[in-house]
Amino acid sequence: MPRSLRPSELEAYLDEALPPEDMARVERALRGNPAYVEQLVTINSRRDAGVHSLGEIWRRHRLSCPTREQLGSYLLGVLPDDTAEYVEFHLHKVGCRVCRANLADLETRQAEAPEAVETRRRRYFQSSAGYLGAKR
Ligand SMILES: [Zn+2]
């Protein structure tokens, strides 16, 4: 577990007021921990409405876009809980259009090719690095 984020760091992150390496560190922490995302949402909702929408911030940074493979695994229900939560947040609260389009496309493909789904499912379980933030 990396050291925890201070609320002031999240505030500064929202303001894009951190040096690049700290922005990156906060992003990594957000990816790895849905609790920080909730905290970010709370901070953001306390702020003046309309100044920053969370969706806007997300789109600007594209920090939470899952990979296509992760979206596929999400559809199959094989993501670890915290990662699945994160993907849900990204799709439904942030409402990322890119990922929603990607997901719709994947849904169509999976409906057409059940045996490809099986292969993907097997591949996923054989891989120890199938989720957010993992290195290959
Ligand atoms: Zn996205």
Backbone and ligand atoms as CSV (ligand in chain L), in Angstrom:
chain,resi,resn,atom,element,x,y,z
A,1,MET,N,N,0.857,-1.210,0.000
A,1,MET,CA,C,0.000,0.000,0.000
A,1,MET,C,C,0.884,1.248,0.000
A,2,PRO,N,N,0.736,2.089,-1.026
A,2,PRO,CA,C,1.499,3.340,-1.034
A,2,PRO,C,C,0.977,4.255,0.063
A,3,ARG,N,N,1.746,5.268,0.393
A,3,ARG,CA,C,1.278,6.127,1.482
A,3,ARG,C,C,-0.025,6.802,1.069
A,4,SER,N,N,-0.854,7.099,2.061
A,4,SER,CA,C,-2.199,7.549,1.737
A,4,SER,C,C,-2.188,9.001,1.259
A,5,LEU,N,N,-3.236,9.342,0.553
A,5,LEU,CA,C,-3.358,10.701,0.031
A,5,LEU,C,C,-3.994,11.602,1.078
A,6,ARG,N,N,-3.491,12.809,1.175
A,6,ARG,CA,C,-4.133,13.784,2.052
A,6,ARG,C,C,-5.237,14.483,1.270
A,7,PRO,N,N,-6.303,14.889,1.995
A,7,PRO,CA,C,-7.373,15.624,1.313
A,7,PRO,C,C,-6.828,16.830,0.547
A,8,SER,N,N,-5.812,17.471,1.115
A,8,SER,CA,C,-5.248,18.644,0.430
A,8,SER,C,C,-4.627,18.274,-0.914
A,9,GLU,N,N,-4.109,17.047,-0.981
A,9,GLU,CA,C,-3.537,16.606,-2.257
A,9,GLU,C,C,-4.629,16.392,-3.300
A,10,LEU,N,N,-5.762,15.857,-2.833
A,10,LEU,CA,C,-6.876,15.654,-3.756
A,10,LEU,C,C,-7.429,17.004,-4.228
A,11,GLU,N,N,-7.494,17.953,-3.293
A,11,GLU,CA,C,-7.928,19.308,-3.655
A,11,GLU,C,C,-7.013,19.888,-4.736
A,12,ALA,N,N,-5.730,19.762,-4.490
A,12,ALA,CA,C,-4.753,20.311,-5.428
A,12,ALA,C,C,-4.816,19.577,-6.761
A,13,TYR,N,N,-5.113,18.281,-6.671
A,13,TYR,CA,C,-5.246,17.508,-7.898
A,13,TYR,C,C,-6.400,18.043,-8.740
A,14,LEU,N,N,-7.527,18.307,-8.078
A,14,LEU,CA,C,-8.691,18.848,-8.787
A,14,LEU,C,C,-8.364,20.185,-9.442
A,15,ASP,N,N,-7.516,20.952,-8.771
A,15,ASP,CA,C,-7.124,22.256,-9.309
A,15,ASP,C,C,-5.988,22.140,-10.322
A,16,GLU,N,N,-5.513,20.927,-10.512
A,16,GLU,CA,C,-4.356,20.689,-11.382
A,16,GLU,C,C,-3.181,21.539,-10.933
A,17,ALA,N,N,-3.042,21.639,-9.629
A,17,ALA,CA,C,-2.025,22.514,-9.063
A,17,ALA,C,C,-0.819,21.752,-8.519
A,18,LEU,N,N,-0.703,20.502,-8.882
A,18,LEU,CA,C,0.434,19.710,-8.400
A,18,LEU,C,C,1.489,19.597,-9.487
A,19,PRO,N,N,2.753,19.427,-9.067
A,19,PRO,CA,C,3.784,19.142,-10.074
A,19,PRO,C,C,3.443,17.834,-10.794
A,20,PRO,N,N,3.907,17.688,-12.034
A,20,PRO,CA,C,3.541,16.518,-12.845
A,20,PRO,C,C,3.736,15.183,-12.143
A,21,GLU,N,N,4.856,15.024,-11.419
A,21,GLU,CA,C,5.076,13.715,-10.803
A,21,GLU,C,C,4.054,13.447,-9.694
A,22,ASP,N,N,3.590,14.517,-9.032
A,22,ASP,CA,C,2.571,14.317,-8.008
A,22,ASP,C,C,1.202,14.059,-8.621
A,23,MET,N,N,0.911,14.729,-9.741
A,23,MET,CA,C,-0.329,14.447,-10.460
A,23,MET,C,C,-0.372,12.959,-10.809
A,24,ALA,N,N,0.755,12.460,-11.292
A,24,ALA,CA,C,0.839,11.057,-11.697
A,24,ALA,C,C,0.654,10.137,-10.495
A,25,ARG,N,N,1.235,10.529,-9.380
A,25,ARG,CA,C,1.127,9.693,-8.185
A,25,ARG,C,C,-0.328,9.640,-7.698
A,26,VAL,N,N,-1.001,10.800,-7.707
A,26,VAL,CA,C,-2.402,10.834,-7.290
A,26,VAL,C,C,-3.250,9.992,-8.250
A,27,GLU,N,N,-2.952,10.097,-9.537
A,27,GLU,CA,C,-3.701,9.301,-10.512
A,27,GLU,C,C,-3.544,7.811,-10.250
A,28,ARG,N,N,-2.312,7.410,-9.958
A,28,ARG,CA,C,-2.083,5.991,-9.664
A,28,ARG,C,C,-2.874,5.555,-8.440
A,29,ALA,N,N,-2.875,6.414,-7.426
A,29,ALA,CA,C,-3.607,6.088,-6.203
A,29,ALA,C,C,-5.105,5.975,-6.486
A,30,LEU,N,N,-5.612,6.874,-7.321
A,30,LEU,CA,C,-7.038,6.842,-7.667
A,30,LEU,C,C,-7.398,5.563,-8.402
A,31,ARG,N,N,-6.528,5.180,-9.324
A,31,ARG,CA,C,-6.773,3.945,-10.072
A,31,ARG,C,C,-6.804,2.731,-9.159
A,32,GLY,N,N,-5.967,2.778,-8.151
A,32,GLY,CA,C,-5.807,1.610,-7.303
A,32,GLY,C,C,-6.788,1.540,-6.151
A,33,ASN,N,N,-7.535,2.609,-5.915
A,33,ASN,CA,C,-8.341,2.618,-4.708
A,33,ASN,C,C,-9.634,3.414,-4.877
A,34,PRO,N,N,-10.747,2.696,-5.039
A,34,PRO,CA,C,-12.048,3.357,-5.245
A,34,PRO,C,C,-12.409,4.291,-4.095
A,35,ALA,N,N,-11.867,4.041,-2.903
A,35,ALA,CA,C,-12.178,4.914,-1.769
A,35,ALA,C,C,-11.694,6.336,-2.040
A,36,TYR,N,N,-10.553,6.465,-2.702
A,36,TYR,CA,C,-10.053,7.792,-3.054
A,36,TYR,C,C,-10.958,8.463,-4.066
A,37,VAL,N,N,-11.505,7.648,-4.961
A,37,VAL,CA,C,-12.415,8.208,-5.963
A,37,VAL,C,C,-13.639,8.784,-5.268
A,38,GLU,N,N,-14.163,8.032,-4.291
A,38,GLU,CA,C,-15.311,8.526,-3.528
A,38,GLU,C,C,-14.961,9.840,-2.831
A,39,GLN,N,N,-13.768,9.890,-2.282
A,39,GLN,CA,C,-13.308,11.098,-1.595
A,39,GLN,C,C,-13.241,12.272,-2.564
A,40,LEU,N,N,-12.754,11.973,-3.756
A,40,LEU,CA,C,-12.645,13.005,-4.782
A,40,LEU,C,C,-14.032,13.525,-5.156
A,41,VAL,N,N,-14.975,12.597,-5.260
A,41,VAL,CA,C,-16.351,12.971,-5.595
A,41,VAL,C,C,-16.921,13.876,-4.509
A,42,THR,N,N,-16.656,13.512,-3.258
A,42,THR,CA,C,-17.154,14.305,-2.131
A,42,THR,C,C,-16.589,15.721,-2.153
A,43,ILE,N,N,-15.279,15.797,-2.319
A,43,ILE,CA,C,-14.635,17.118,-2.376
A,43,ILE,C,C,-15.228,17.938,-3.517
A,44,ASN,N,N,-15.342,17.265,-4.665
A,44,ASN,CA,C,-15.820,17.966,-5.845
A,44,ASN,C,C,-17.250,18.466,-5.669
A,45,SER,N,N,-18.079,17.667,-4.984
A,45,SER,CA,C,-19.482,18.047,-4.863
A,45,SER,C,C,-19.655,19.182,-3.852
A,46,ARG,N,N,-18.649,19.387,-2.981
A,46,ARG,CA,C,-18.700,20.506,-2.046
A,46,ARG,C,C,-18.375,21.819,-2.752
A,47,ARG,N,N,-17.731,21.700,-3.858
A,47,ARG,CA,C,-17.316,22.911,-4.555
A,47,ARG,C,C,-18.482,23.526,-5.306
A,48,ASP,N,N,-18.305,24.733,-5.750
A,48,ASP,CA,C,-19.359,25.386,-6.518
A,48,ASP,C,C,-19.765,24.531,-7.709
A,49,ALA,N,N,-21.074,24.393,-7.828
A,49,ALA,CA,C,-21.559,23.632,-8.976
A,49,ALA,C,C,-21.196,24.396,-10.245
A,50,GLY,N,N,-20.852,23.653,-11.253
A,50,GLY,CA,C,-20.611,24.283,-12.543
A,50,GLY,C,C,-19.176,24.722,-12.780
A,51,VAL,N,N,-18.385,24.841,-11.720
A,51,VAL,CA,C,-16.997,25.234,-11.926
A,51,VAL,C,C,-16.226,24.076,-12.553
A,52,HIS,N,N,-16.307,22.959,-11.853
A,52,HIS,CA,C,-15.705,21.735,-12.380
A,52,HIS,C,C,-16.763,20.661,-12.269
A,53,SER,N,N,-17.111,20.029,-13.331
A,53,SER,CA,C,-17.882,18.804,-13.124
A,53,SER,C,C,-16.875,17.671,-13.099
A,54,LEU,N,N,-17.188,16.669,-12.328
A,54,LEU,CA,C,-16.252,15.555,-12.219
A,54,LEU,C,C,-16.013,14.920,-13.588
A,55,GLY,N,N,-17.102,14.794,-14.337
A,55,GLY,CA,C,-16.978,14.208,-15.670
A,55,GLY,C,C,-15.997,14.974,-16.537
A,56,GLU,N,N,-16.040,16.295,-16.376
A,56,GLU,CA,C,-15.139,17.161,-17.132
A,56,GLU,C,C,-13.682,16.863,-16.787
A,57,ILE,N,N,-13.451,16.773,-15.478
A,57,ILE,CA,C,-12.097,16.488,-15.009
A,57,ILE,C,C,-11.627,15.148,-15.558
A,58,TRP,N,N,-12.529,14.181,-15.501
A,58,TRP,CA,C,-12.167,12.854,-15.972
A,58,TRP,C,C,-11.845,12.846,-17.457
A,59,ARG,N,N,-12.695,13.543,-18.193
A,59,ARG,CA,C,-12.456,13.571,-19.636
A,59,ARG,C,C,-11.142,14.264,-19.935
A,60,ARG,N,N,-10.863,15.305,-19.193
A,60,ARG,CA,C,-9.627,16.042,-19.437
A,60,ARG,C,C,-8.412,15.149,-19.194
A,61,HIS,N,N,-8.428,14.432,-18.084
A,61,HIS,CA,C,-7.267,13.610,-17.740
A,61,HIS,C,C,-7.308,12.228,-18.367
A,62,ARG,N,N,-8.507,11.802,-18.698
A,62,ARG,CA,C,-8.711,10.435,-19.170
A,62,ARG,C,C,-8.028,9.453,-18.223
A,63,LEU,N,N,-8.079,9.795,-16.958
A,63,LEU,CA,C,-7.272,9.011,-16.034
A,63,LEU,C,C,-7.885,7.658,-15.754
A,64,SER,N,N,-9.178,7.553,-15.937
A,64,SER,CA,C,-9.772,6.312,-15.474
A,64,SER,C,C,-10.235,5.405,-16.597
A,65,CYS,N,N,-9.926,5.749,-17.865
A,65,CYS,CA,C,-10.393,4.895,-18.943
A,65,CYS,C,C,-9.797,3.496,-18.802
A,66,PRO,N,N,-10.651,2.504,-18.602
A,66,PRO,CA,C,-10.124,1.136,-18.586
A,66,PRO,C,C,-9.723,0.729,-20.000
A,67,THR,N,N,-8.872,-0.260,-20.101
A,67,THR,CA,C,-8.514,-0.760,-21.425
A,67,THR,C,C,-9.686,-1.544,-21.983
A,68,ARG,N,N,-9.635,-1.794,-23.289
A,68,ARG,CA,C,-10.687,-2.552,-23.939
A,68,ARG,C,C,-10.764,-3.966,-23.344
A,69,GLU,N,N,-9.617,-4.500,-23.029
A,69,GLU,CA,C,-9.573,-5.827,-22.438
A,69,GLU,C,C,-10.266,-5.857,-21.075
A,70,GLN,N,N,-10.040,-4.794,-20.314
A,70,GLN,CA,C,-10.691,-4.711,-19.006
A,70,GLN,C,C,-12.196,-4.584,-19.153
A,71,LEU,N,N,-12.618,-3.818,-20.152
A,71,LEU,CA,C,-14.062,-3.698,-20.395
A,71,LEU,C,C,-14.646,-5.060,-20.760
A,72,GLY,N,N,-13.903,-5.809,-21.558
A,72,GLY,CA,C,-14.344,-7.148,-21.929
A,72,GLY,C,C,-14.468,-8.051,-20.714
A,73,SER,N,N,-13.491,-7.981,-19.846
A,73,SER,CA,C,-13.516,-8.785,-18.632
A,73,SER,C,C,-14.660,-8.344,-17.716
A,74,TYR,N,N,-14.926,-7.044,-17.728
A,74,TYR,CA,C,-16.046,-6.509,-16.946
A,74,TYR,C,C,-17.363,-7.119,-17.429
A,75,LEU,N,N,-17.532,-7.153,-18.733
A,75,LEU,CA,C,-18.743,-7.743,-19.313
A,75,LEU,C,C,-18.915,-9.196,-18.890
A,76,LEU,N,N,-17.797,-9.886,-18.782
A,76,LEU,CA,C,-17.840,-11.304,-18.416
A,76,LEU,C,C,-17.959,-11.502,-16.915
A,77,GLY,N,N,-17.851,-10.415,-16.192
A,77,GLY,CA,C,-17.939,-10.507,-14.733
A,77,GLY,C,C,-16.738,-11.171,-14.091
A,78,VAL,N,N,-15.576,-11.037,-14.709
A,78,VAL,CA,C,-14.391,-11.690,-14.143
A,78,VAL,C,C,-13.387,-10.693,-13.569
A,79,LEU,N,N,-13.769,-9.440,-13.448
A,79,LEU,CA,C,-12.862,-8.469,-12.828
A,79,LEU,C,C,-12.933,-8.591,-11.309
A,80,PRO,N,N,-11.835,-8.309,-10.627
A,80,PRO,CA,C,-11.910,-8.235,-9.162
A,80,PRO,C,C,-12.911,-7.145,-8.768
A,81,ASP,N,N,-13.554,-7.306,-7.616
A,81,ASP,CA,C,-14.624,-6.393,-7.199
A,81,ASP,C,C,-14.263,-4.914,-7.264
A,82,ASP,N,N,-13.075,-4.578,-6.737
A,82,ASP,CA,C,-12.751,-3.151,-6.682
A,82,ASP,C,C,-12.547,-2.576,-8.080
A,83,THR,N,N,-11.988,-3.380,-8.976
A,83,THR,CA,C,-11.796,-2.917,-10.341
A,83,THR,C,C,-13.145,-2.786,-11.054
A,84,ALA,N,N,-14.029,-3.742,-10.822
A,84,ALA,CA,C,-15.360,-3.700,-11.430
A,84,ALA,C,C,-16.117,-2.460,-10.955
A,85,GLU,N,N,-15.960,-2.160,-9.664
A,85,GLU,CA,C,-16.581,-0.966,-9.093
A,85,GLU,C,C,-16.086,0.290,-9.805
A,86,TYR,N,N,-14.799,0.280,-10.050
A,86,TYR,CA,C,-14.169,1.416,-10.703
A,86,TYR,C,C,-14.696,1.585,-12.134
A,87,VAL,N,N,-14.815,0.463,-12.839
A,87,VAL,CA,C,-15.315,0.503,-14.214
A,87,VAL,C,C,-16.758,1.000,-14.220
A,88,GLU,N,N,-17.553,0.511,-13.260
A,88,GLU,CA,C,-18.935,0.962,-13.157
A,88,GLU,C,C,-19.026,2.465,-12.914
A,89,PHE,N,N,-18.185,2.922,-12.002
A,89,PHE,CA,C,-18.132,4.349,-11.718
A,89,PHE,C,C,-17.814,5.122,-12.993
A,90,HIS,N,N,-16.837,4.641,-13.707
A,90,HIS,CA,C,-16.385,5.314,-14.920
A,90,HIS,C,C,-17.494,5.351,-15.976
A,91,LEU,N,N,-18.182,4.246,-16.119
A,91,LEU,CA,C,-19.216,4.157,-17.153
A,91,LEU,C,C,-20.476,4.923,-16.777
A,92,HIS,N,N,-20.881,4.796,-15.501
A,92,HIS,CA,C,-22.203,5.290,-15.145
A,92,HIS,C,C,-22.190,6.643,-14.456
A,93,LYS,N,N,-21.199,6.887,-13.601
A,93,LYS,CA,C,-21.171,8.205,-12.948
A,93,LYS,C,C,-20.456,9.225,-13.812
A,94,VAL,N,N,-19.306,8.828,-14.311
A,94,VAL,CA,C,-18.578,9.736,-15.196
A,94,VAL,C,C,-19.263,9.780,-16.556
A,95,GLY,N,N,-19.818,8.631,-16.943
A,95,GLY,CA,C,-20.527,8.562,-18.221
A,95,GLY,C,C,-19.609,8.757,-19.410
A,96,CYS,N,N,-18.427,8.151,-19.346
A,96,CYS,CA,C,-17.460,8.304,-20.437
A,96,CYS,C,C,-18.024,7.735,-21.735
A,97,ARG,N,N,-18.152,8.594,-22.718
A,97,ARG,CA,C,-18.769,8.158,-23.977
A,97,ARG,C,C,-17.896,7.188,-24.741
A,98,VAL,N,N,-16.598,7.427,-24.689
A,98,VAL,CA,C,-15.669,6.546,-25.406
A,98,VAL,C,C,-15.816,5.116,-24.899
A,99,CYS,N,N,-15.810,4.961,-23.586
A,99,CYS,CA,C,-15.882,3.622,-23.014
A,99,CYS,C,C,-17.264,2.999,-23.179
A,100,ARG,N,N,-18.288,3.822,-23.124
A,100,ARG,CA,C,-19.631,3.271,-23.327
A,100,ARG,C,C,-19.771,2.736,-24.743
A,101,ALA,N,N,-19.215,3.452,-25.702
A,101,ALA,CA,C,-19.252,3.003,-27.092
A,101,ALA,C,C,-18.440,1.710,-27.242
A,102,ASN,N,N,-17.287,1.705,-26.602
A,102,ASN,CA,C,-16.439,0.519,-26.609
A,102,ASN,C,C,-17.172,-0.692,-26.030
A,103,LEU,N,N,-17.860,-0.443,-24.928
A,103,LEU,CA,C,-18.574,-1.514,-24.241
A,103,LEU,C,C,-19.717,-2.049,-25.119
A,104,ALA,N,N,-20.432,-1.147,-25.747
A,104,ALA,CA,C,-21.533,-1.562,-26.620
A,104,ALA,C,C,-21.008,-2.429,-27.758
A,105,ASP,N,N,-19.868,-2.033,-28.295
A,105,ASP,CA,C,-19.246,-2.787,-29.369
A,105,ASP,C,C,-18.831,-4.181,-28.883
A,106,LEU,N,N,-18.229,-4.230,-27.708
A,106,LEU,CA,C,-17.819,-5.515,-27.132
A,106,LEU,C,C,-19.027,-6.409,-26.873
A,107,GLU,N,N,-20.106,-5.811,-26.416
A,107,GLU,CA,C,-21.319,-6.580,-26.141
A,107,GLU,C,C,-21.813,-7.268,-27.404
A,108,THR,N,N,-21.805,-6.503,-28.496
A,108,THR,CA,C,-22.231,-7.049,-29.778
A,108,THR,C,C,-21.351,-8.225,-30.181
A,109,ARG,N,N,-20.053,-8.034,-30.052
A,109,ARG,CA,C,-19.124,-9.099,-30.439
A,109,ARG,C,C,-19.273,-10.341,-29.569
A,110,GLN,N,N,-19.452,-10.130,-28.286
A,110,GLN,CA,C,-19.566,-11.285,-27.399
A,110,GLN,C,C,-20.844,-12.049,-27.679
A,111,ALA,N,N,-21.900,-11.321,-28.028
A,111,ALA,CA,C,-23.158,-11.977,-28.355
A,111,ALA,C,C,-23.003,-12.828,-29.605
A,112,GLU,N,N,-22.129,-12.392,-30.503
A,112,GLU,CA,C,-21.953,-13.115,-31.764
A,112,GLU,C,C,-21.031,-14.322,-31.636
A,113,ALA,N,N,-20.145,-14.294,-30.676
A,113,ALA,CA,C,-19.092,-15.316,-30.642
A,113,ALA,C,C,-18.870,-15.903,-29.255
A,114,PRO,N,N,-19.759,-16.803,-28.849
A,114,PRO,CA,C,-19.623,-17.385,-27.511
A,114,PRO,C,C,-18.295,-18.124,-27.303
A,115,GLU,N,N,-17.753,-18.733,-28.336
A,115,GLU,CA,C,-16.508,-19.489,-28.129
A,115,GLU,C,C,-15.320,-18.549,-27.913
A,116,ALA,N,N,-15.402,-17.352,-28.498
A,116,ALA,CA,C,-14.354,-16.357,-28.261
A,116,ALA,C,C,-14.411,-15.881,-26.808
A,117,VAL,N,N,-15.604,-15.834,-26.285
A,117,VAL,CA,C,-15.788,-15.443,-24.888
A,117,VAL,C,C,-15.103,-16.457,-23.975
A,118,GLU,N,N,-15.291,-17.738,-24.289
A,118,GLU,CA,C,-14.648,-18.796,-23.504
A,118,GLU,C,C,-13.129,-18.635,-23.502
A,119,THR,N,N,-12.583,-18.389,-24.685
A,119,THR,CA,C,-11.138,-18.226,-24.817
A,119,THR,C,C,-10.660,-17.067,-23.969
A,120,ARG,N,N,-11.395,-15.956,-24.048
A,120,ARG,CA,C,-11.009,-14.775,-23.288
A,120,ARG,C,C,-11.068,-15.062,-21.793
A,121,ARG,N,N,-12.107,-15.765,-21.409
A,121,ARG,CA,C,-12.268,-16.085,-19.992
A,121,ARG,C,C,-11.069,-16.918,-19.508
A,122,ARG,N,N,-10.693,-17.904,-20.310
A,122,ARG,CA,C,-9.547,-18.741,-19.932
A,122,ARG,C,C,-8.280,-17.917,-19.866
A,123,ARG,N,N,-8.099,-17.073,-20.911
A,123,ARG,CA,C,-6.893,-16.253,-20.950
A,123,ARG,C,C,-6.818,-15.368,-19.736
A,124,TYR,N,N,-7.957,-14.828,-19.360
A,124,TYR,CA,C,-7.966,-13.929,-18.222
A,124,TYR,C,C,-7.502,-14.647,-16.971
A,125,PHE,N,N,-8.018,-15.830,-16.750
A,125,PHE,CA,C,-7.672,-16.546,-15.532
A,125,PHE,C,C,-6.229,-17.044,-15.535
A,126,GLN,N,N,-5.673,-17.211,-16.729
A,126,GLN,CA,C,-4.280,-17.633,-16.797
A,126,GLN,C,C,-3.334,-16.469,-16.564
A,127,SER,N,N,-3.868,-15.274,-16.755
A,127,SER,CA,C,-3.035,-14.096,-16.617
A,127,SER,C,C,-3.104,-13.592,-15.192
A,128,SER,N,N,-1.971,-13.244,-14.649
A,128,SER,CA,C,-1.979,-12.715,-13.296
A,128,SER,C,C,-2.018,-11.187,-13.330
A,129,ALA,N,N,-2.069,-10.639,-14.524
A,129,ALA,CA,C,-1.941,-9.176,-14.656
A,129,ALA,C,C,-3.078,-8.611,-15.483
A,130,GLY,N,N,-4.287,-9.011,-15.148
A,130,GLY,CA,C,-5.394,-8.609,-16.009
A,130,GLY,C,C,-6.149,-7.367,-15.599
A,131,TYR,N,N,-5.665,-6.651,-14.618
A,131,TYR,CA,C,-6.484,-5.513,-14.226
A,131,TYR,C,C,-5.746,-4.221,-14.042
A,132,LEU,N,N,-6.505,-3.193,-13.735
A,132,LEU,CA,C,-6.007,-1.818,-13.660
A,132,LEU,C,C,-4.665,-1.680,-12.969
A,133,GLY,N,N,-3.769,-1.013,-13.633
A,133,GLY,CA,C,-2.531,-0.648,-12.979
A,133,GLY,C,C,-1.472,-1.730,-13.004
A,134,ALA,N,N,-1.874,-2.928,-13.433
A,134,ALA,CA,C,-0.899,-4.023,-13.429
A,134,ALA,C,C,0.100,-3.863,-14.557
A,135,LYS,N,N,1.307,-4.253,-14.307
A,135,LYS,CA,C,2.320,-4.237,-15.358
A,135,LYS,C,C,2.362,-5.614,-16.009
A,136,ARG,N,N,2.684,-5.600,-17.294
A,136,ARG,CA,C,2.768,-6.887,-17.961
A,136,ARG,C,C,4.180,-7.421,-17.957
L,1,ZN,ZN,ZN,-13.437,6.108,-20.591
